[in-house]
C-alpha cells in the first residue's frame, strides 16, 4: 500500500503549497472589506477557517476528504489575508466571526460546523459565543484563549518555511501584495491581546467542542489545551501525535481522521 502523504519538515509546503482547491470562488462586501469565499458539495455544512497570515488554500488536503465524506465544504480568506481585502483597521476575532456569518448568510446556510486552525480556531470559538444557534460544533486546533496559553516564540526552520509559503501566497493572491508586513504587524497586536476568555466565559460555550493539540505544537502549551477542554462544558480533548502546529499539511490523513471523528456525531 502507498504510504500516507507526509511533509513533516514543510519542505513540500514551502516549495509548492498544498494541493489546489477545486475551481470556484466569489466575494462579498462587509465593513469596508471584500471577503473571498468558496463552497463545494452537498450535505451538512462545514466551514474551514485558516490560521494567521495564511489563506484558504492551506486546506487543500482537507477539502477533498470532506467532500468525499458527503459534506458541503466552505472556505474563506480572512480579512486582510489571501484574496480578501483589508481596510487597514485593527483585527479582532469578533469581526472575523461576523465575516464568517456573512459568508454563511450569502450561501443561505443557517448552521455549520467550524473547523478552525490557529487564528481560525479562535474565530470559530467567537462564532459559538456570538451565535451558538448557528454553530453545530467547533473543532478547535492550535490556539489559546488567553495570554497564559502561548509558549515563548522561538524561530525554527519549520516556522521559517511556513512564513516563506505565506509570503509567496500573499504576493500571488492579495489585492494589495505590499501590505503583508502591515497586515502581519496588525495581526500580531490582535494575537497578543485576544482572545482573553475567563473560565466563566468558556463555561458559556453551548456547542460541542473538540480541542485538538499537536504533540509538538510550537506555539500552544499542552496544559492550556487541556484546560480549555476541561472548562468548556462537554468538550473533548484529543492528542495528535508526531505533528506540530502545522498538522493539516504535515500529516493530513491524521488530521482529517480527527476532523471526521468530530463531525460524525454532529449529523
C-alpha positions, 0 to 999 in steps of 0.5 A: 500500500502507498504510504500516507502523504507526509511533509513533516519538515514543510519542505513540500509546503514551502516549495509548492503549497498544498494541493489546489482547491477545486475551481470556484470562488466569489466575494462579498462586501462587509465593513469596508472589506471584500471577503473571498469565499468558496463552497463545494458539495452537498450535505451538512455544512462545514466551514474551514477557517485558516490560521494567521497570515495564511489563506484558504488554500492551506486546506487543500488536503482537507477539502477533498476528504470532506467532500468525499465524506458527503459534506458541503465544504466552505472556505474563506480568506480572512480579512486582510489575508489571501484574496480578501481585502483589508481596510487597514483597521485593527483585527479582532476575532469578533469581526472575523466571526461576523465575516464568517456569518456573512459568508454563511448568510450569502450561501443561505446556510443557517448552521455549520460546523467550524473547523478552525486552525490557529487564528481560525480556531479562535474565530470559530470559538467567537462564532459559538459565543456570538451565535451558538444557534448557528454553530453545530460544533467547533473543532478547535486546533492550535490556539489559546484563549488567553495570554497564559496559553502561548509558549515563548516564540522561538524561530525554527526552520519549520516556522521559517518555511511556513512564513516563506509559503505565506509570503509567496501566497500573499504576493500571488493572491492579495489585492494589495501584495505590499501590505503583508508586513502591515497586515502581519504587524496588525495581526500580531497586536490582535494575537497578543491581546485576544482572545482573553476568555475567563473560565466563566466565559468558556463555561458559556460555550453551548456547542460541542467542542473538540480541542485538538493539540499537536504533540509538538505544537510550537506555539500552544502549551499542552496544559492550556489545551487541556484546560480549555477542554476541561472548562468548556462544558462537554468538550473533548480533548484529543492528542495528535501525535508526531505533528506540530502546529502545522498538522493539516499539511504535515500529516493530513490523513491524521488530521482529517481522521480527527476532523471526521471523528468530530463531525460524525456525531454532529449529523 
